Amino acid sequence: MAQRGRGAARKASKKPAKEPAAARAPDMDSLGFQAMDSNVPGLSHVILQKLNMKSYEDYKSAMDGRKKGSDFGIRTYFDMFQKMEDTFKFCAECKKLPDALPDPKSLRRCKRCQNVYYCSVACQRANWPLHKKFCKKLKLVALDRLVEWLIFTGDIPFPTETWTKPAGDVAGWEDWFSMQEQLEEKLDAVLAGRYMSLLWANAGKPRPEEGELRESVRRLVTDFHSRPLTIGLGLRLFGIDPLAKPLTIHVVGASHVETLNTRVTDYDELARMFPGQQGMEVVMVGVDVVDGPIMRPPLATSGPPGKIYLSSYKGLYHDFWEDQVETKLASRPDLVVGFHPGFHACHDLMAGWLPTLLLLRDYCLPTLFTVYSEQELKSSLQILVELETCVTGYAANPFASLRPEQVYSSPNKAPVYCSSHYITLLGPATSVRELEGDSDDD
């Protein structure tokens, strides 16, 4: 009877029950900084120092777009790449930073992967049984870390075509690349470009073989398009037809990862995925949304037909709902997507996410979350089940990024991939729905 009462109370209320107000939970960046120092004491200070910053608050200011590039102390391309590389310089075995060594220049890079460093032959030999498991993948990580610069210069991604297959027939990246006309010529143009030449003239490393660079560009193209294509996957999984009506998608928990240097055209692949679509608005909502071209108010009515319109709101999602959606200043979403929400990571993050998770559940909003790994998938599923949320599906994401990423301060671990798996949710769990249905007969 207690269960029935709780279900009836939820249904009778027009709004989800409000949770007690809590202090803002730490964001993933601040947790990342804390984790760095727990693995390599002093590493966060080195990173701030190389970026000409004094505190984490300075870093956040930069991520929010309030700090200019010239403030970082970077004067040349060589400075930029050297400072980035310096943040990876610590012994992978004993965790010592250069300043803790008798000779700060004694750190030597693994010749195979060009990624991790060692302070001595003894440390390298001691670390080899572990490092050899990941050395080949870490070589790709180091290469992609440099070539990623071409996303910021605009060389990546290359121009793409309207899809020649229905979205449901495109099973993954192999099918997607097969639809790109003159693919090899496009890749050649990136490799022969001015900025690729500038990169290897200043990176402090020899230019890799053309085949290696070509594969790196392909991986970074998937990394760029992974988010819009995952949104498209979510629309298909929930049977939402972009050709039937204009759509609104909310990206919940958005941060600098989704919004730093984001251009208004960055999600246009959605229009090519669904030719003839009636218009889609993608609203980035999060406390760490960065000021930039897409920092414009959400639309109260449908977006431009056939176009993808990006907008954003800086704040918590449940506040956005009350301030914008309920007042009809913004449209109710057809789909909500969260890229790596991270609510599994710690209690404080979960406390910050709880009001939003309950809102998504109680308003029965079609929702898709992505995670980095199977371990994160299992942890996230456990939390969602405990919240009596209806999990409608979970699986490997066919449009996961193919770019491997390492754990910053602990590189000798299996690399992870952005949006490697997804979880789909819709409303309260079935047993709760049945109880609510029974309550109507009471």
Disulfide bonds with the S-S distance in Angstrom:
none
